[in-house]
Amino acid sequence: MPFREINAKMVEAHVQPGQRLFSQRGAMIAYKGDVRFTPNMQGGQGGLTSMIGRRVANEATPLMTVEGQGTVMFGHGGHHVEVIELDGDTLCVEADRLLAFDGTLEQGTLFLGSDGGVMGMVRGQVTGQGLFTTTLKGRGAVAVMAHGGIIQLPVTPDRPVHVDPQAYVAHHGDVRNKLSTALGWRDMVGRGSGEGFQLELSGNGAVFVQASEEKL
């Protein structure tokens, strides 16, 4: 794992010759050694085609390519940071939550309409995530950001997990998601601010949830 958590809001990455990282622009706090930072317009390993849909929808997040030899510290906006390690599976996460990730991971774009049909599109509007989400696939580490810290909840075939769409951060594994309606206690007491919708995740994997309903 190239990332080490310094504290709840900062991570440190060791950059080696012949390897590279991608980070959100403006996320570098400090660095030591011979490290180079260059703008990346192709969205990582996925290439330009993985970013076309997001750019059309104005949902792309600019990245920096990080190369050389040294140590780099990353953080952004005082947000809490969580390091997620992938072992050949796929992480679905919003692009603006990506702080930094391994250059070995293949980046793609998933149209929410294909991940749950029309309800996937509804989910994008309810959560404020838009119509696309980012996928990272392979073996490597990803540093993601959230409000108020992150907890990881296992998803198993016999125990699906229901999440407030505003608190959803990411998920990985063989996980399917759908948006469903529900009458919660908050609606009963007059706080109908979106809690009438639930994001149901089923299958085999994990979902990451933040301790806040605030978007980045």
TAGI-V986726 format. One record per backbone hydrogen bond with DSSP energy under -0.5 kcal/mol. CO is the residue of the C=O (numbers start at 1). NH is the residue of the N-H. If there is no record, write none. Layout:
co | nh
CO | NH
CO | NH
//
This chain:
co | nh
2 | 14
4 | 6
4 | 12
7 | 10
8 | 81
10 | 6
10 | 7
11 | 74
12 | 4
13 | 15
13 | 72
15 | 70
16 | 19
19 | 68
20 | 103
21 | 66
22 | 101
23 | 64
24 | 27
27 | 75
30 | 73
32 | 71
33 | 35
34 | 69
36 | 67
38 | 65
39 | 41
40 | 63
43 | 46
44 | 47
47 | 50
48 | 51
48 | 52
49 | 53
51 | 55
52 | 56
53 | 57
54 | 59
54 | 60
55 | 58
62 | 25
63 | 40
64 | 23
65 | 38
65 | 67
66 | 21
67 | 36
69 | 34
70 | 15
71 | 32
72 | 13
73 | 29
73 | 30
74 | 11
76 | 79
80 | 146
82 | 84
82 | 144
84 | 86
84 | 142
86 | 140
89 | 138
90 | 173
91 | 93
91 | 136
92 | 171
93 | 134
94 | 97
95 | 98
97 | 99
97 | 145
99 | 24
100 | 143
101 | 22
102 | 105
105 | 45
105 | 107
106 | 137
108 | 135
109 | 111
110 | 112
110 | 133
111 | 114
111 | 115
112 | 115
113 | 117
114 | 116
116 | 119
116 | 120
117 | 120
117 | 121
118 | 122
119 | 123
120 | 124
121 | 125
122 | 126
123 | 127
124 | 128
124 | 129
124 | 130
131 | 112
133 | 110
134 | 93
135 | 108
136 | 91
137 | 106
138 | 88
138 | 140
140 | 86
141 | 102
142 | 84
142 | 144
143 | 99
143 | 100
144 | 82
146 | 80
147 | 211
149 | 211
151 | 153
151 | 209
153 | 207
154 | 156
155 | 205
156 | 159
159 | 156
161 | 201
163 | 199
164 | 167
164 | 168
167 | 210
169 | 94
170 | 208
171 | 92
172 | 206
173 | 175
174 | 204
176 | 202
178 | 180
178 | 200
180 | 198
182 | 184
184 | 188
185 | 189
186 | 191
187 | 190
191 | 193
194 | 197
196 | 182
198 | 180
198 | 200
199 | 163
199 | 201
200 | 178
201 | 161
202 | 176
204 | 174
205 | 155
206 | 172
207 | 153
208 | 169
208 | 170
209 | 151
210 | 212
//
